[in-house]
């Protein structure tokens, strides 16, 4: 698998933008698979919160976002890059404000 985990805020925002585009394509291609719409909406919300500089508590992240659980339950994150990206988008949200910018 050719994928590198995010280590900076810039990489995290790039990951979210990439996931937003990739997931939008999946929503359009498979409109009957509602999980993609859920993932897309969560990514949009995370982007909005970061842009608004909202710092979420660990509890708020667990309550509001299920993309980490979706990734683990629906994708083989060791082999599937999309699943791994989802997992990282969830996990790195806990550390985003402590990451270096670049």
C-alpha positions as CSV (number, residue, x, y, z in Angstrom):
1,X,0.0,0.0,0.0
2,X,1.4,3.4,-1.0
3,X,0.1,5.7,1.7
4,X,1.8,7.9,4.3
5,X,0.0,8.9,7.5
6,X,-0.4,12.6,8.1
7,X,2.1,14.4,10.4
8,X,1.3,18.0,9.8
9,X,-1.8,20.3,9.7
10,X,-1.1,20.9,6.0
11,X,-1.1,17.2,5.3
12,X,-4.3,16.7,7.3
13,X,-6.1,19.4,5.3
14,X,-4.8,17.9,2.1
15,X,-6.1,14.5,3.2
16,X,-9.5,15.9,4.0
17,X,-9.7,17.7,0.6
18,X,-8.7,14.5,-1.2
19,X,-11.2,12.4,0.8
20,X,-13.9,15.0,0.0
21,X,-13.3,14.7,-3.7
22,X,-12.9,10.9,-3.7
23,X,-16.0,10.4,-1.6
24,X,-18.1,12.8,-3.7
25,X,-17.2,10.6,-6.7
26,X,-18.4,7.5,-4.8
27,X,-21.6,9.3,-3.8
28,X,-22.3,10.2,-7.4
29,X,-21.4,6.7,-8.7
30,X,-23.2,4.7,-6.0
31,X,-26.1,6.9,-4.7
32,X,-27.8,3.8,-3.3
33,X,-24.9,3.2,-0.9
34,X,-25.9,5.7,1.8
35,X,-22.7,5.2,3.9
36,X,-20.8,7.3,1.3
37,X,-23.2,10.2,1.8
38,X,-22.6,9.9,5.6
39,X,-18.9,9.9,5.1
40,X,-19.1,12.9,2.8
41,X,-21.2,14.9,5.2
42,X,-18.8,14.1,8.1
43,X,-15.8,15.2,6.0
44,X,-17.5,18.4,5.1
45,X,-18.3,19.1,8.7
46,X,-14.7,18.4,9.9
47,X,-13.4,20.8,7.2
48,X,-15.8,23.5,8.3
49,X,-14.9,23.1,11.9
50,X,-11.1,23.3,11.2
51,X,-11.7,26.3,9.0
52,X,-13.6,27.9,11.9
53,X,-10.8,27.0,14.3
54,X,-13.2,25.0,16.5
55,X,-11.3,22.7,18.9
56,X,-13.4,19.7,19.7
57,X,-12.9,17.6,22.8
58,X,-12.3,13.9,22.6
59,X,-15.8,13.2,23.7
60,X,-17.3,15.6,21.1
61,X,-15.2,13.8,18.3
62,X,-16.5,10.4,19.4
63,X,-20.1,11.6,19.6
64,X,-20.2,13.5,16.3
65,X,-18.0,11.4,13.9
66,X,-18.3,7.7,13.0
67,X,-15.9,7.7,10.0
68,X,-13.3,5.8,12.1
69,X,-15.8,3.1,12.9
70,X,-17.1,3.0,9.4
71,X,-13.5,2.5,8.1
72,X,-12.8,-0.4,10.5
73,X,-16.1,-2.1,9.9
74,X,-16.4,-1.7,6.1
75,X,-12.8,-1.6,4.8
76,X,-9.7,-3.6,5.2
77,X,-7.6,-0.7,6.4
78,X,-4.4,-2.7,6.0
79,X,-5.0,-3.2,2.2
80,X,-7.6,-0.5,1.3
81,X,-6.1,3.0,0.9
82,X,-9.6,4.7,1.1
83,X,-10.3,2.9,4.4
84,X,-6.9,3.9,5.7
85,X,-7.5,7.5,4.8
86,X,-10.8,7.5,6.6
87,X,-9.2,5.9,9.6
88,X,-6.5,8.6,9.6
89,X,-9.0,11.4,9.1
90,X,-10.7,10.3,12.2
91,X,-7.6,9.6,14.3
92,X,-5.6,12.7,13.4
93,X,-8.6,14.9,14.3
94,X,-7.7,14.2,18.0
95,X,-4.2,15.6,17.4
96,X,-4.8,18.3,14.8
97,X,-4.3,21.3,17.0
98,X,-1.0,19.9,18.3
99,X,0.4,19.1,14.9
100,X,3.0,21.4,13.3
101,X,1.7,23.4,10.3
102,X,4.3,21.9,7.9
